[in-house]
Amino acid sequence: AGGPTAGITVGYTPGVLNDCVADMAFALMLDVSRGVAASDRFVRRGEWPKARYAPQTRVSGKRLGIVGMGRIGQAIAERASGFRMEVGYHNRRPVADCTLQYFSSVMDLAHWADYLVIAVAGGPATRHMVNSEVLQALGANGYLINIARGTVVDEAALIDALTHQRIAGAGLDVFEDEPNVPAALMVLDNVVLTPRIASGIHDTRRA
């Protein structure tokens, strides 16, 4: 409405965020699997001299399911090769020239995967795409990682699944009602919570 003299600068940055967001997906995967943040709290509380920290889970060699095979999803898949992970994905349609295993539904992908990483756009079309049924399919040994939008995951269903150990853990950089994070998530040690920092690095801001 303001026209060219409105003084508003518009920027479009395709590709700039891919690497840092994909890095964050792996940071969350590694943290929640190996208990990095939780064991840091364990050490800081002075518990190490009194108890052994519980054994954790490896990421290498596991099955990685990516929901959304756009630029960021592709960057996540690229990193997975270094961890010798088997990668599958769900997208609205198969990606041309992509040799990774395609799943026609999020449910089927969740059944197959050890890690379900959310990399789709937000909005009405993907709202609560990850619901209680998908989390049940992911299972007691599965992990959910969300670096996309909080609305894609039914947060109440996620809290229920985490509280009752229906999934093993979650790494969350986004939430349904930011910056308000439910207290029920904060008390769980099998969840890593970050304040939407996936793209918040110096290199990306300069770019």
N, C-alpha and C positions, 0 to 999 in steps of 0.2 A: 504494500500500500504506500510505502514511503518513497518508492522509486529510487533512482541511482544517487540521489542527493541525501538519502537518509542517514548516511554516515555509518552504516553497519557493514562490518567486514565479515564475509562468509568464507570459511575454509573447508576444503574437502581433502581428507587424508587417507585415501585407499592404500592399504598395505603397511602403513606406518605402525599400526598397533599389533600386527600379527605376531611378531616375535616375542614381544614382552608379555602379551596375554597367554601365548602358548607356554612360555617359560613359567608363568604363574600357575598354569594348570599342573605342570609337573612339580612345581614347588609344593603345591597343596597335596598332590598325590603322595609325594615322598614324605611330607610332614605327617599326614594323618596315618600313613602306613607304618612308618618307623617311630612314630611318637615323638617327633623332634620337639615340638612346643610343650607337649605334656611332660616329657622327661626333663626338659629345662625347668619346668615348674617343680618337678620332683627333686631335682638337685638344689634349687633355690630354697625349698622348704626344709632342707637339711635332712632329707629322708634316706639319702644314699648310704650313709654309715649304718643304717638300721635295717635296710631291706634291699632286696634285689628288684630292679625294675623288670616288669613283666616282658616276656618275649614278644616281638612285634612281627610284622608281615613284610615280605620283600615285594618290590614292584617288578623287578626284572623277570621276564619270561611269562608274565601274566597276559590275560586278554583285556584289551582296551577297546571299549565301545564309545564311539564319538557320535553325539547327536548334533548334526549340522556340519556338513563337509564343505564349508566355504573356505575363505582364505585362512581363517584362524584354525578351523578344523584340520585343514591340510598341514598347517605348521605343527600342530600337535601330533599328527600322524608321522610326520617327518622325524620328530624327536623320539617317537616310540621305537623307531628302528634301532637306535642306540641302546635301548633297554631290552632288545630282543623280544619285544612284545608282539603278539598277534593282534592285528587291528581290524575291527569291523566298524561299520558306520550305518546310520540312518539319515536319510535326507528326503525331501519331498519327492525326489526322483534320483535315480542313479547318476553319478557324476561321470561325464564322458572321459574316457581314457583312464579312469581310476581302477586299478587292479585289486583294490581292497574288497573284502567281502561286504556285500550290501545286504541290509536287512530292511524289509518293507514296513516294519513297525518298530516303535520304541520298545514295546513289550518283548518282541522277539530278541532285540538287541540286548535288553536288560537280562533276559534269561541266559544269554550266551556269555556276557561280559563279567569280568572281575571288577573292572572300573568303568563307570558310566560317566563320561565327561560331557557337560552341556555346553554347546558352542553355537546355539541357534539365536536368531534375533528374538526380541521380545514382541509384545503386542497380543491382540486377541487370538490370533491363529495358533499361538504356542502357549497360551495361558494354561497353567497346571497340566502341561503335557506329561510331566513326571508326577504321577499321582500315587495313591496307596497301592494300586495294583502293580504299577511299574516297580515300585520299591520292593514289593513282595517278590516279584520276579527276579530282581537283582540279588536278593537273598542275604542270608546271615553272614556270608563271607565277602559280600560285595561292598564297594565304596562308591559314593556319589560325589562328583566334583562339579561345582558350578562357577564358571567364570563368565557367564553370559548375562542373563537378567534374572532377578529374583522371582519374577512372575511366572517363569517357566516351571517352577517347582511348587507344588502344594506344600507350603511350609508347615502347616499343622500336621499333615500326613507324614512329613519328614521327621518332625519332632517325635511323633508317635513311633515311627519305625526305629529311630535311634534309641529312644528310651527303652523300648522292649527288645532291643538287639535283633530286630528283623533285618537290619543291615549292619555291617561292621563299623562304618564310620562315614564321615563327610568332610569335605573341604569346601568352604563357602566364602566367596569374595563378594557375593551379591545377595540381597534379601528382599522380601516382599514390601517392607515398609521402612526403607532406609531413611535416616540412619538408626532407626529403632530395631534392635536385635532382641528377639524374645529371650527372656530370662531362662527359659527352659533349655535353650541351646547353650547358654553361657556356663551352665553347671556341668555339662557333659565333657568328659575328657577325650571322647572319641570323635570330637568335632574340632576342626581348625577354623577360626573365624578371622577374616581380614576385612578392613574397611574400604572395600572397592578400590583396591590399589593395583589391579592387574596392569593397567596402562600408566600407572603413576611413577614413571622413572625419568631421570634427567635426560637420557638419550632420546626418548620418545617425545618429551616436551619440546626439546630443541628441534627435532625433526618436524 
